[in-house]
Amino acid sequence: MAKAFASQGDMEEKQVSFTQIGEGLYAFTAEGDPNSGVIIGDDSVMIVEAQATPRLANKVIECVRSVTDKPITHLVMTHYHAVRVLGASAFQAPTMIMSEKARSMVVERGQEDWDSEFTRFPRLFQGHEDIPGLTWPTTTFNGRMSVYLGNRRVDIMQLGRAHTAGDAVIYVPDQNVMFTGDIVEYKSACYCGDGHFHDWPGTIENIRAWELDAIAPGRGDALVGTEMVNAALDSTTDFVKSTYAPAAKVALGGGSLKEAWDAVRAECDPKFSDYAIYEHCLPFNVARAYDEARDIDTPRIWTAERDAELWEQLQG
C-alpha cells in the first residue's frame, strides 16, 4: 500500500511547549512542527519565524502575552519557506526582516513553494483563507545586521548556505543564545529539497564555533546546555552527510534516482526512521542530493506537480 503523500496523513494536533532558553528568550516548539522564537527587549519584542498561517501565529502570540505585554515590533524570517513566513500578518510587526537572498527566493519561487507546501502539510494550513498573500520583508540585509531592542542587541547573520541559499541565524550576545532556523534540527528530519549539501556541514561548524549556551532549532525541542547543543549539531551533520554520500555515489556512478533512493534508505533508515517528518522529507532529500552530485548548484523549483510525480516514483 502506498504511503500517504508527504504529511497528508498527519492530522493530529501537536502539543505546544514554550521554553525559556535565556533571560527574556523563548522557544515555541510543537513536537516536530515548525518552531518560532521570542526575544524580549527593553521595550519591545522580536519574533523569529512567522508560522504557516495567521491561525498558527496567534498561538505564538498567546504564548508571548503570557510573559510580556510589550509590543511586537520586529519579525525575522530565517528563510523563505511558506510554513515559516505566511503567518506574518498576524504579528502586525512594522519591521519584517529577511536576508536579501531569501527575499529573492520569494520572488523566484515563493508562490510555487506555497502551492507545494499547502499540498504537503494540510494540517499546518488549516485557516489558510486568512493568509493575505506572499510575505515580503520591509528590511533586507547581506551578511550581517544588528537590531537594538532598547539596550539588547540582536545580531542577524548569514553563516553559510545550508537548508536554503538564503539562511540566516539570530544571535543574542548577552545570553549567548542562537535561533538557527532549519540549519539545525533536533530529532526531526532535515528537509533538504532546497538544500546545499556541500556547504551545510561547514555552516554547522560555523555555528558550533560560537560555543553557544542554547539554541532554538528549526524543529524539535529547545536545546539548552552545551551537551544538548552539540548533540543536535552532531546529529544534524550526520543526517546531512548520511543522505548525501550514498546518493552521490550512485549519481556519480551513472546510477538512477531510484537506485540512489535505495542506497539512502539503507544508510538512513537505521538511524533516523523515528525522526519527525522523516518519510515526508526523504524523497525530496534524495532528489536534491542526486542533483547536487551532478553539479546542479541551484535547487530546482518544487511545484505541486513535481512533488506528486516524485512521490509516485519513489514512495508509490
HUPE-V197289 format. One record per residue. RES is the residue in three letters. PSI is psi in whole degrees, 0 to 359 (none if undefined). Layout:
RES:PSI / RES:PSI
This chain:
MET:133 / ALA:145 / LYS:148 / ALA:140 / PHE:128 / ALA:241 / SER:25 / GLN:335 / GLY:355 / ASP:88 / MET:9 / GLU:129 / GLU:138 / LYS:151 / GLN:123 / VAL:139 / SER:145 / PHE:101 / THR:129 / GLN:127 / ILE:7 / GLY:173 / GLU:117 / GLY:18 / LEU:134 / TYR:149 / ALA:123 / PHE:113 / THR:160 / ALA:63 / GLU:47 / GLY:350 / ASP:167 / PRO:134 / ASN:161 / SER:163 / GLY:157 / VAL:129 / ILE:115 / ILE:120 / GLY:194 / ASP:321 / ASP:6 / SER:175 / VAL:140 / MET:134 / ILE:140 / VAL:118 / GLU:131 / ALA:357 / GLN:176 / ALA:332 / THR:160 / PRO:326 / ARG:314 / LEU:323 / ALA:325 / ASN:334 / LYS:322 / VAL:316 / ILE:320 / GLU:318 / CYS:319 / VAL:315 / ARG:346 / SER:346 / VAL:344 / THR:151 / ASP:10 / LYS:148 / PRO:148 / ILE:112 / THR:339 / HIS:140 / LEU:123 / VAL:133 / MET:123 / THR:338 / HIS:187 / TYR:353 / HIS:143 / ALA:319 / VAL:350 / ARG:339 / VAL:340 / LEU:352 / GLY:7 / ALA:325 / SER:333 / ALA:329 / PHE:337 / GLN:38 / ALA:128 / PRO:336 / THR:119 / MET:125 / ILE:134 / MET:162 / SER:156 / GLU:322 / LYS:319 / ALA:318 / ARG:319 / SER:331 / MET:330 / VAL:316 / VAL:313 / GLU:320 / ARG:15 / GLY:315 / GLN:320 / GLU:320 / ASP:320 / TRP:310 / ASP:319 / SER:309 / GLU:330 / PHE:320 / THR:325 / ARG:324 / PHE:66 / PRO:325 / ARG:319 / LEU:338 / PHE:17 / GLN:132 / GLY:16 / HIS:338 / GLU:346 / ASP:356 / ILE:122 / PRO:347 / GLY:187 / LEU:149 / THR:126 / TRP:133 / PRO:153 / THR:340 / THR:134 / THR:165 / PHE:161 / ASN:123 / GLY:294 / ARG:145 / MET:161 / SER:144 / VAL:137 / TYR:117 / LEU:80 / GLY:234 / ASN:347 / ARG:118 / ARG:137 / VAL:123 / ASP:127 / ILE:122 / MET:152 / GLN:117 / LEU:4 / GLY:162 / ARG:147 / ALA:263 / HIS:322 / THR:176 / ALA:345 / GLY:17 / ASP:141 / ALA:153 / VAL:158 / ILE:122 / TYR:133 / VAL:100 / PRO:330 / ASP:345 / GLN:356 / ASN:49 / VAL:143 / MET:143 / PHE:115 / THR:355 / GLY:206 / ASP:13 / ILE:324 / VAL:135 / GLU:163 / TYR:111 / LYS:35 / SER:141 / ALA:141 / CYS:134 / TYR:120 / CYS:12 / GLY:335 / ASP:21 / GLY:173 / HIS:93 / PHE:321 / HIS:326 / ASP:330 / TRP:309 / PRO:322 / GLY:323 / THR:320 / ILE:320 / GLU:327 / ASN:324 / ILE:316 / ARG:327 / ALA:341 / TRP:349 / GLU:59 / LEU:151 / ASP:338 / ALA:154 / ILE:139 / ALA:107 / PRO:178 / GLY:320 / ARG:153 / GLY:179 / ASP:154 / ALA:144 / LEU:105 / VAL:124 / GLY:148 / THR:327 / GLU:314 / MET:321 / VAL:309 / ASN:327 / ALA:319 / ALA:320 / LEU:318 / ASP:315 / SER:326 / THR:316 / THR:317 / ASP:319 / PHE:313 / VAL:313 / LYS:322 / SER:336 / THR:315 / TYR:313 / ALA:310 / PRO:324 / ALA:318 / ALA:321 / LYS:317 / VAL:312 / ALA:316 / LEU:341 / GLY:5 / GLY:12 / GLY:173 / SER:166 / LEU:321 / LYS:323 / GLU:323 / ALA:319 / TRP:312 / ASP:321 / ALA:320 / VAL:319 / ARG:318 / ALA:325 / GLU:318 / CYS:327 / ASP:316 / PRO:334 / LYS:328 / PHE:4 / SER:341 / ASP:3 / TYR:149 / ALA:144 / ILE:28 / TYR:306 / GLU:325 / HIS:311 / CYS:330 / LEU:312 / PRO:319 / PHE:323 / ASN:315 / VAL:317 / ALA:318 / ARG:318 / ALA:318 / TYR:317 / ASP:314 / GLU:324 / ALA:335 / ARG:21 / ASP:27 / ILE:96 / ASP:318 / THR:120 / PRO:137 / ARG:147 / ILE:131 / TRP:129 / THR:164 / ALA:323 / GLU:316 / ARG:320 / ASP:309 / ALA:319 / GLU:317 / LEU:316 / TRP:317 / GLU:321 / GLN:320 / LEU:321 / GLN:353 / GLY:none
